[in-house]
Amino acid sequence: MPMPHESLDASSIALHEQAHGKIGTSLKVPLEDMHDLALAYTPGVAAVSKLLAAHPERARDVSIKRSTVAIVTDGSAVLGLGNIGPMGALPVMEGKAALFKRFADIDAFPICLDTQDTEEIVRTVKLIAPAFGGINLEDIAAPRCFEIEARLCAELAIPVMHDDQHGTAVVVLAALINALSLRGMTAGEVRVVINGAGAAGIAITDLLLAHGVTDLVLCDSKGIVSAARTDLAGEKARLAAKTNPRTLVGTLADAMRGADIFIGVSKGGLVSEDMVRSMRAQPVIFAMANPEPEIMPERAKEAGAFIVATGRSDFPNQVNNVLVFPGVFRGALDAGVRDITEPMLLAAAANLSAMVTAPAPEKILPGPFEEGVAEAVAAAIRESAAA
């Protein structure tokens, strides 16, 4: 039985007060005597400094760069809390760093920037990049996040990934692969509706299209994203030309009528039981808004849903990015890749879905503490990079 929210909140604050946060640093080398000091610091460290000054590419061999990630946020889109700024984001970024260490033995550090200006964010990340092997962008609001990621990917020689986009897309695709297996359908046969055209919704759309989904309808707060609308720009305008092959118009309810799959990355309570009933037989519902899903699992089940997944840990089938980002960065750092590519993400989703050897309606994803999850994802990145 999950702990009541009030008790969980109080216990979490007490934990953080007691530990003063969740992460720290540790030594990889001994510092017990003067000889140790001479090797790790002065005078011996001068030789390492001269080596890197002359051969910066050796940083992966002799510095923390091989296994260190910066978790960068501006606090503009934190969990379900919205724009709460850098201090509000700090505990979440610390938690992300703890997950990196626990699941992939990556040393990650929270970088909470006191600016929400695109130019300042890009410039700051570029300035701190020499110390890190990768950049994990986190909780940066759309549409700003798209430009920030694209520019940093182009201008830095280390992998950059906005986890809210691509981590979410990979875990959704992994869950979808197993859901389709249970439905006995292929990606090209299903009708998919995605509600929410922010960072996660855009990335999920792109990855599902790359996987082979052909009938996909994207919705935003104004309804179906279609070429008929004149209010679209940027990523929405781009996807209007690639989705909605039946040229639907109207509301989310109109989009869901006759659909097989609903994927929600939007707001709680937007989906009714009647909307689920209007879908084709054995509908699959991924209601991932937090803390309140688009429709509660029990209501979706009562309306005929075959499979229900949420973003919450107190229901089966939690769609959780922790299944993805530690392994993606572990593989990218191990392989020394410059870019995390779409083929890598597709391979990661395939490997993650294969971790569930016997999919069932209540089990379409592995749990984060199941052995081998991060390594399966990391292996996909390494193998894709070597191909």
Order of alpha helices (4+ residues) and beta strands (2+ residues): alpha-alpha-alpha-alpha-beta-alpha-beta-alpha-beta-alpha-beta-alpha-beta-alpha-beta-beta-alpha-alpha-beta-alpha-beta-alpha-beta-alpha-alpha-alpha
